């Protein structure tokens, strides 16, 4: 059956139930009464100046072999009005006027359906309902070349379908929180997908949470909604787009940030704008840890500085199969629409910064808590002697101040923000002393400067003293001792000085020996005290060496090569040294046997 109307018929009122292959009106006045049901199995076209009023239910199916089956098309000069129901299995084509009233349009096809126009008309629906059983591309209801809207009292019901706006936008003009609904079965949600500059736009005027169920089937299928919660009832307009790819693709370089983040989500980002209003707004992003990774914060692209800035998102929650990050009270004060999940650098380590004495050793710098993997940086007057890479270091410090920096390198490759301190440098005393000697008794005099309050002497022989000007008696002649004075000033700083003293050092050389075996003066014995090196050479009058020794305990017995030398004069040269002196002796010794 074909329902065919022409303008010359004047007006046609369709009965309670009408069925046909196509509905074609070429300028007629058509009316579907309340409660009436019209089912067209091939398509409907309102041509010329058709005026169509629907108060009942009109169902357009694809059950036909006629061209464009399942389409509902409003011609250029035609009008469709009324408060009825439209169930369309294929495309909604509006080239004329659609007065939506309180009507409901349901796109229920199992193949991809278009909301379109050949002359750029943007349809405003009252209620738009998306249903069907198609999968993949056949899940889509697509805006082709036009924007579309639901009215100020209408709703958008996505169910489990994808409303694909492409580069167009869909506007929800009803400020009610429930003006957008969708199936929230995890993994099978309904959502709105868009390509730049397309968006999902919502009007708000309640201090309540508005859902923007955005996602994409382009590449990896993802449903990643956004929730915006204005904190006042001021009327506002927000737009959201889910970009299902790396932000670098759009020149929002993830390597460029304010230094407070060590990683940004490479899989996707959102475009969020507030076009109208000034209410502080809570911004909540959704992600799935299993596939997206875990994130500790959110970042916002600042156009002025061309980098990502941390938003201080400090609220995390679990919502079904999703984890969320929320920035409360966001004011949209900085231009730039991209928003992204981030890993925020931990705050600076809690650094203990002690006061340091100049020219001091083994000063301890440490941090509390953290991963245990720390990188320390000191100025040139501080030298780490041990502990680099740990939570505590030992440092030798010379003079002058300087800033110290420590970074927690973290266990996951995300280093912290640097902790810094500038230690107070306290002046150190200067240690100095002198001494006088009388034999093996020494009197020491402190000559240190710098408000000294304590003295600690080490005399080098296991003995010491804590008096300022001590005396000490050494028991062994011929030895050298390292005397150390350590002083402590009133500010706790210390200094030390070491001096080496030698106890009674001397050399005595004989000038005659009588090696006749009578036990008296048989050897050429040089007496030494405190000597550390020794080199003796004895030659005859012709310059031939008759004896040599580098040990003062090896003495000449008047022989050369085991044979007694002749009586007469011999010449010697002696080079020796103590810890503080060098000696050079030369002379002669006379050998007498009888």
Secondary structure, DSSP 8 states (H G I E B T S, - for coil): --EEEEGGG-EEEE-SEEEES-EEEES-EEEE-TT-EEEESSEEEEETT-EEEESSEEEE---SSSTTTTEEEE-TT-EEESS-EEEESS-EEESSEE--TT-EEEE--SS-EEEE-SS---EEESEEEE-----GGGGEEEEESS-EEE-TT--EE-TT-EEE-TTS-EEE----GGGEE----TTS--EEE--TT--EEEEE-SSSEEEE-BEE-SSS-EE--EEEEESS---EEEEEEEE-S-GGGGT--TT-B-SSEEEE-SS-EEEEEEEE----EEEEEEE-HHHH----EEEEEETTTTEEEE----EEEEETTEEEEEEEEE---S---EEEEEEE-----EEE---EETTEEEEEEEEESS-S-EEEE--TTEEEEE-TBSSEEEEEE-SS--EEEEEE--SSS-----EEEE--EE---B--EEEEEETTEEEEEE--BS-EEEEEEE-SSS-EE-SSS-EEE-S-TT-EEEEEEEEEETTS-EEEEEEEEESS-EEE--SEE--SSSSSS-SB--EEES--EEEEEEE-TTS-EEEEES-TTS-B-SEETTEE--SEEEEEEEEEE-SS-EEEEEEEEEE---
